[in-house]
């Protein structure tokens, strides 16, 4: 299973591709980096750059799922708008390619990867390095966040599938959800 994690941002959009081979518990990093745009460029050009590069990543890696960070809270409205725009691009590109599309908040990712929903960026970077067997923590933090999104999805997917199956079984036997 290939999963592409996307940490949306207009100046720096982090991405990370991981693989969990079928029947294995190992998680392997296949690619990671940032898509950067210059603040001096017009907004439409910056969005087009991110859109094209995300599309290229999806074409190149053909992920089973694309995981995008859901903006849960943002104090800076201007930042929230640009993150929301890039998030929308990622969601649309993944859906258009036929990928499963999933969103998690930063707290959900930190809880799944570090075990603490208020973990620091440094803690996330170090845990991502540990889980992927990397010699050094991924940098910048946007890369670690994107890899953490993908790890969160891969590691929590079996539990979510079991809950969905149990819920469907309960509904099929006259139970309530």
Backbone bond lengths (Angstrom), bond angles and torsions (degrees), N, CA, C in turn:
res aa  C-N    CA-C-N  psi(-1)  N-CA   C-N-CA  omega(-1)  CA-C   N-CA-C  phi
1 X - - - 1.444 - - 1.524 109.37 -
2 X 1.320 116.03 128.61 1.461 122.66 174.86 1.515 108.76 -104.54
3 X 1.328 116.09 135.58 1.463 121.40 177.58 1.522 108.21 -131.40
4 X 1.326 115.50 132.51 1.454 122.52 175.93 1.518 108.07 -105.22
5 X 1.330 116.64 120.00 1.457 121.87 175.13 1.519 109.27 -98.84
6 X 1.340 116.38 139.02 1.459 121.11 -179.33 1.523 109.13 -128.84
7 X 1.323 115.15 120.94 1.470 122.20 174.14 1.532 105.43 -100.97
8 X 1.346 117.35 96.63 1.462 119.61 -170.81 1.519 113.72 -68.34
9 X 1.296 114.72 138.21 1.453 122.76 176.00 1.512 107.84 -166.72
10 X 1.312 117.26 148.68 1.452 120.07 -177.14 1.524 112.06 -82.55
11 X 1.320 117.67 -41.94 1.468 119.85 177.73 1.517 110.93 -76.96
12 X 1.340 115.64 -41.49 1.466 121.79 178.16 1.517 108.50 -138.73
13 X 1.314 115.36 115.23 1.464 122.07 176.40 1.522 106.46 -107.80
14 X 1.334 116.19 110.73 1.455 119.75 -179.11 1.515 111.43 -79.00
15 X 1.326 115.93 146.82 1.457 120.52 174.02 1.521 109.09 -139.76
16 X 1.319 115.11 151.47 1.453 121.19 177.08 1.512 109.58 -151.49
17 X 1.303 116.35 131.96 1.463 121.85 178.68 1.515 107.43 -113.30
18 X 1.326 114.98 124.83 1.463 119.42 176.67 1.524 109.48 -122.47
19 X 1.306 113.94 160.71 1.458 120.39 176.99 1.512 108.65 -132.09
20 X 1.326 115.10 138.25 1.460 121.38 168.96 1.522 105.35 -120.60
21 X 1.340 116.24 104.21 1.465 118.82 -179.76 1.532 110.80 -58.76
22 X 1.314 115.69 143.90 1.461 121.35 -178.44 1.529 110.26 -57.08
23 X 1.326 115.64 132.61 1.455 121.51 179.35 1.517 114.44 79.98
24 X 1.320 117.73 4.95 1.456 121.99 -178.32 1.518 110.51 -116.72
25 X 1.325 115.41 152.17 1.462 119.20 174.94 1.528 110.83 -97.30
26 X 1.331 116.45 -6.19 1.463 120.94 -179.59 1.522 110.69 -72.36
27 X 1.311 115.35 144.74 1.465 122.09 175.08 1.522 106.48 -120.34
28 X 1.327 115.83 129.44 1.463 121.23 -175.12 1.525 109.80 -122.22
29 X 1.323 116.57 131.88 1.467 121.22 174.65 1.518 108.55 -77.44
30 X 1.323 117.24 130.03 1.462 122.16 178.74 1.521 112.51 -107.20
31 X 1.323 116.78 -28.92 1.471 120.50 178.42 1.521 108.19 -164.75
32 X 1.310 115.90 151.36 1.460 120.91 177.13 1.516 108.63 -162.82
33 X 1.321 115.18 149.94 1.449 119.67 178.58 1.508 111.44 172.14
34 X 1.307 115.72 -164.94 1.461 121.18 177.39 1.524 109.57 -131.64
35 X 1.313 113.83 145.58 1.452 121.80 170.17 1.528 104.32 -98.32
36 X 1.312 116.13 118.79 1.460 119.55 -176.66 1.524 111.12 -110.78
37 X 1.332 114.78 143.29 1.462 120.66 173.28 1.521 107.99 -129.87
38 X 1.312 115.45 150.20 1.468 120.95 -177.75 1.528 110.46 -85.72
39 X 1.323 116.36 130.28 1.471 119.87 178.36 1.529 113.43 -59.35
40 X 1.326 117.21 -17.89 1.461 120.44 -179.94 1.531 112.32 -80.98
41 X 1.325 118.00 -14.90 1.462 121.64 179.24 1.525 109.96 -77.67
42 X 1.322 117.93 152.40 1.474 120.22 175.67 1.538 110.43 -64.71
43 X 1.326 115.90 147.85 1.462 121.70 -177.80 1.532 112.89 -52.29
44 X 1.339 119.67 -48.06 1.470 117.84 -179.61 1.528 113.38 -58.01
45 X 1.333 117.28 -38.13 1.468 120.44 178.93 1.522 110.83 -66.70
46 X 1.330 116.41 -40.68 1.471 120.10 179.30 1.520 110.52 -63.27
47 X 1.330 116.30 -43.83 1.467 120.27 179.24 1.531 110.49 -65.10
48 X 1.326 116.64 -39.17 1.467 119.78 178.31 1.523 111.19 -62.73
49 X 1.327 116.80 -40.04 1.462 121.03 178.00 1.521 110.90 -60.49
50 X 1.332 116.52 -48.77 1.465 120.50 179.62 1.528 110.04 -62.09
51 X 1.329 116.67 -44.52 1.464 121.58 -179.38 1.534 111.21 -58.42
52 X 1.324 116.69 -48.14 1.465 120.61 -178.87 1.525 111.64 -64.05
53 X 1.324 116.72 -43.73 1.471 119.40 -177.80 1.529 111.85 -69.46
54 X 1.331 117.58 -37.84 1.469 119.32 175.44 1.526 110.08 -63.81
55 X 1.317 116.42 -42.01 1.467 120.28 177.25 1.516 111.78 -60.17
56 X 1.324 116.27 -41.35 1.468 120.36 177.45 1.533 111.57 -62.33
57 X 1.340 116.30 -41.52 1.476 120.09 178.90 1.525 110.71 -63.35
58 X 1.325 116.12 -43.07 1.467 120.06 -179.91 1.526 110.18 -64.74
59 X 1.310 117.10 -41.02 1.474 120.72 177.86 1.528 110.99 -65.41
60 X 1.309 116.42 -44.41 1.465 120.82 -176.85 1.522 112.44 -65.85
61 X 1.345 117.51 -45.14 1.462 119.86 -172.97 1.523 114.24 -99.17
62 X 1.319 117.83 -14.38 1.467 122.24 179.51 1.534 111.18 44.65
63 X 1.343 117.33 59.47 1.462 119.65 -175.64 1.523 112.73 -67.24
64 X 1.327 115.09 150.47 1.462 120.74 174.08 1.524 110.20 -72.58
65 X 1.333 115.10 -31.59 1.465 120.35 179.62 1.521 109.57 -144.72
66 X 1.324 115.00 149.24 1.459 121.83 173.15 1.526 106.06 -119.35
67 X 1.327 115.05 126.15 1.455 121.63 -176.72 1.522 108.17 -113.50
68 X 1.326 115.99 126.07 1.457 121.56 -176.23 1.524 108.56 -121.79
69 X 1.339 115.53 138.00 1.464 118.40 177.36 1.518 109.76 -68.66
70 X 1.324 115.32 128.28 1.457 121.78 177.28 1.524 107.91 -85.12
71 X 1.312 115.49 127.04 1.456 119.57 177.93 1.524 106.99 -73.80
72 X 1.320 115.11 112.79 1.459 120.40 -177.10 1.514 111.14 -95.66
73 X 1.313 116.31 -40.72 1.465 120.71 -178.68 1.507 108.41 -154.13
74 X 1.301 115.60 137.19 1.454 120.33 179.83 1.523 107.74 -148.05
75 X 1.323 116.64 124.26 1.461 119.87 -178.53 1.519 111.22 -79.00
76 X 1.320 118.97 -29.66 1.449 122.75 -178.97 1.531 108.69 -92.89
77 X 1.322 116.95 108.87 1.461 121.38 -176.30 1.521 111.47 -60.35
78 X 1.311 117.29 -40.10 1.466 120.60 -178.95 1.530 110.72 -62.99
79 X 1.320 116.03 -43.47 1.467 120.16 177.65 1.524 110.30 -65.43
80 X 1.320 116.91 -42.17 1.461 120.92 179.78 1.528 110.99 -59.58
81 X 1.314 117.06 -40.52 1.465 120.53 179.94 1.530 110.79 -63.97
82 X 1.328 117.55 -47.22 1.468 119.19 -177.59 1.525 111.02 -68.38
83 X 1.324 117.11 -38.11 1.466 119.81 177.05 1.528 109.70 -64.33
84 X 1.328 116.07 -40.83 1.462 120.40 177.89 1.523 112.33 -62.84
85 X 1.326 116.72 -38.73 1.460 120.38 178.63 1.527 110.88 -65.26
86 X 1.312 116.79 -44.91 1.468 120.20 179.69 1.526 110.25 -68.06
87 X 1.315 116.96 -38.33 1.459 120.78 176.56 1.535 110.34 -58.99
88 X 1.319 116.03 -44.50 1.464 120.22 178.28 1.522 112.36 -61.19
89 X 1.330 116.14 -39.73 1.470 119.73 176.82 1.524 110.68 -60.47
90 X 1.329 115.94 -45.62 1.469 120.48 -178.72 1.526 110.98 -63.81
91 X 1.322 116.47 -43.92 1.467 120.38 179.99 1.529 110.71 -62.77
92 X 1.328 116.43 -44.37 1.463 120.53 -178.80 1.529 111.50 -67.30
93 X 1.327 117.57 -42.48 1.467 120.47 -179.90 1.523 110.52 -62.52
94 X 1.323 116.80 -42.07 1.467 120.87 179.57 1.525 111.23 -66.22
95 X 1.324 116.43 -45.42 1.469 120.24 -179.81 1.527 110.60 -63.65
96 X 1.336 116.97 -41.95 1.463 120.57 -179.99 1.527 111.69 -63.18
97 X 1.335 116.37 -30.17 1.466 120.82 179.37 1.526 112.19 -83.95
98 X 1.332 117.20 -2.51 1.461 120.59 179.02 1.514 114.82 82.65
99 X 1.332 116.93 15.26 1.466 120.92 179.57 1.530 110.34 -80.50
100 X 1.311 115.77 153.36 1.456 120.77 166.99 1.520 105.67 -67.60
101 X 1.328 117.49 134.54 1.459 121.64 -177.89 1.523 108.34 -119.10
102 X 1.330 115.89 128.18 1.457 121.84 -176.96 1.518 108.77 -133.74
103 X 1.336 116.65 145.95 1.457 121.95 175.85 1.524 109.51 -124.29
104 X 1.317 115.90 141.42 1.463 122.96 174.20 1.523 108.09 -133.85
105 X 1.322 116.16 147.68 1.462 119.64 173.25 1.524 108.26 -79.44
106 X 1.318 115.50 162.79 1.472 120.23 178.74 1.524 110.30 -59.34
107 X 1.320 117.96 -39.38 1.467 120.40 -179.85 1.522 111.64 -65.25
108 X 1.331 118.05 -38.86 1.464 120.65 177.36 1.526 110.76 -63.12
109 X 1.325 116.45 -40.96 1.463 121.00 179.71 1.522 110.48 -65.86
110 X 1.329 116.72 -47.04 1.467 120.48 179.73 1.529 110.69 -60.50
111 X 1.329 117.19 -41.21 1.473 120.77 178.98 1.528 110.32 -62.07
112 X 1.330 116.92 -44.28 1.466 120.97 -177.40 1.522 112.61 -71.10
113 X 1.333 117.57 -37.27 1.464 120.98 -173.24 1.520 112.53 -91.58
114 X 1.336 116.66 -42.01 1.465 120.81 -175.98 1.527 111.49 -101.23
115 X 1.347 116.42 -26.09 1.458 119.86 -177.23 1.517 112.39 93.10
116 X 1.339 116.07 7.82 1.466 121.33 -177.79 1.524 107.59 -148.21
117 X 1.331 117.03 117.03 1.455 122.06 -174.66 1.511 115.76 -66.29
118 X 1.320 117.36 -14.17 1.469 120.25 178.28 1.525 111.76 -110.84
119 X 1.317 116.57 26.68 1.473 121.14 -179.53 1.526 110.46 -60.08
120 X 1.314 115.73 152.05 1.465 121.59 178.44 1.532 110.11 -81.31
121 X 1.324 115.84 165.68 1.470 120.91 176.28 1.530 110.22 -58.24
122 X 1.331 116.06 -41.80 1.466 120.98 -179.79 1.530 110.65 -61.83
123 X 1.330 117.62 -42.44 1.462 120.84 179.10 1.526 110.95 -63.70
124 X 1.331 116.87 -40.69 1.466 120.52 177.85 1.528 109.89 -63.58
125 X 1.329 116.88 -46.42 1.466 120.18 179.98 1.530 111.32 -58.65
126 X 1.332 116.71 -45.15 1.471 119.81 -178.26 1.525 111.45 -67.40
127 X 1.338 117.77 -39.39 1.463 119.91 -179.45 1.526 111.03 -70.07
128 X 1.311 117.74 -37.86 1.463 120.63 176.38 1.528 109.36 -61.00
129 X 1.321 116.86 -44.65 1.470 120.40 178.25 1.524 110.44 -59.74
130 X 1.310 116.52 -43.11 1.462 120.81 -179.46 1.527 111.54 -64.93
131 X 1.317 117.03 -47.41 1.468 120.85 -177.57 1.526 112.58 -65.42
132 X 1.333 116.44 -31.52 1.466 120.34 -178.36 1.525 113.14 -97.07
133 X 1.342 116.78 -0.75 1.448 120.53 179.65 1.518 113.36 66.51
134 X 1.331 116.23 34.18 1.464 120.84 -179.91 1.520 110.19 -85.56
135 X 1.319 116.47 147.55 1.464 121.35 -179.49 1.519 112.29 -68.97
136 X 1.337 117.21 -28.39 1.467 121.47 -179.31 1.521 108.87 -141.41
137 X 1.315 117.11 153.97 1.468 119.54 177.55 1.527 110.90 -61.55
138 X 1.332 117.18 140.35 1.462 120.08 178.14 1.528 110.69 -61.81
139 X 1.319 115.49 140.99 1.448 120.70 -179.60 1.517 107.97 -142.30
140 X 1.317 118.42 144.83 1.458 129.10 0.49 1.531 111.02 -71.81
141 X 1.334 116.69 175.00 1.464 120.44 -178.01 1.531 114.00 -54.94
142 X 1.334 118.00 -26.57 1.466 120.84 178.70 1.531 111.26 -60.02
143 X 1.322 116.31 -35.76 1.463 121.35 179.01 1.533 109.67 -69.41
144 X 1.324 116.26 -46.24 1.465 120.33 178.56 1.524 110.70 -61.55
145 X 1.326 116.84 -40.22 1.467 120.34 179.36 1.526 111.23 -64.02
146 X 1.327 117.21 -40.49 1.462 120.68 178.98 1.534 110.73 -65.79
147 X 1.324 116.57 -43.74 1.463 119.91 176.86 1.528 110.88 -63.82
148 X 1.329 116.74 -38.89 1.474 121.13 178.73 1.528 110.81 -63.40
149 X 1.322 117.15 -38.58 1.475 120.27 176.50 1.526 110.26 -59.32
150 X 1.324 116.54 -46.97 1.458 120.62 -179.52 1.533 110.93 -64.68
151 X 1.342 116.57 -42.41 1.469 120.58 178.24 1.522 110.39 -61.82
152 X 1.318 116.85 -43.47 1.464 121.89 178.77 1.526 110.07 -55.06
153 X 1.313 116.14 -46.49 1.466 119.48 -178.07 1.524 111.96 -64.94
154 X 1.312 116.20 -47.34 1.461 120.09 -177.44 1.525 111.58 -64.10
155 X 1.319 117.02 -39.49 1.469 119.17 -175.45 1.523 113.34 -81.57
156 X 1.324 118.03 -24.25 1.467 119.30 -179.73 1.525 112.59 -98.08
157 X 1.319 117.42 -10.30 1.457 121.53 -177.90 1.535 113.51 -57.89
158 X 1.335 120.56 -43.77 1.473 119.06 179.41 1.535 112.71 -60.87
159 X 1.320 117.31 -39.57 1.462 119.96 178.95 1.527 110.60 -66.47
160 X 1.340 116.84 -44.34 1.462 119.75 179.55 1.527 110.76 -62.50
161 X 1.322 117.77 -38.44 1.461 121.35 179.01 1.526 110.55 -65.98
162 X 1.333 116.75 -40.65 1.468 120.42 179.07 1.528 111.20 -65.47
163 X 1.329 116.53 -41.14 1.468 120.63 178.16 1.526 110.30 -64.06
164 X 1.335 116.77 -43.10 1.466 120.49 179.05 1.526 110.99 -63.04
165 X 1.334 117.09 -41.98 1.460 120.90 179.54 1.527 110.69 -65.75
166 X 1.336 116.43 -41.77 1.465 119.74 178.69 1.519 110.86 -65.04
167 X 1.319 116.68 -39.59 1.460 120.33 178.34 1.517 111.01 -65.15
168 X 1.320 116.44 -42.33 1.457 120.18 178.96 1.524 110.31 -64.58
169 X 1.323 117.04 -38.84 1.464 120.91 177.97 1.517 111.61 -65.16
170 X 1.325 116.12 -40.79 1.462 120.43 178.88 1.524 110.39 -65.39
171 X 1.321 116.82 -38.70 1.459 120.39 179.12 1.521 110.44 -69.16
172 X 1.329 117.10 -34.93 1.451 121.04 -178.76 1.512 112.79 -73.42
173 X 1.334 119.34 -18.78 1.463 122.32 -178.76 1.523 112.07 -105.73
174 X 1.313 116.48 16.21 1.457 119.08 178.13 1.511 113.28 88.18
175 X 1.329 117.59 1.22 1.465 120.36 178.88 1.507 111.23 -76.81
176 X 1.281 116.04 174.85 1.468 120.34 177.44 1.513 108.40 -110.94
177 X 1.322 117.34 151.71 1.458 120.32 -178.33 1.503 112.61 -68.07
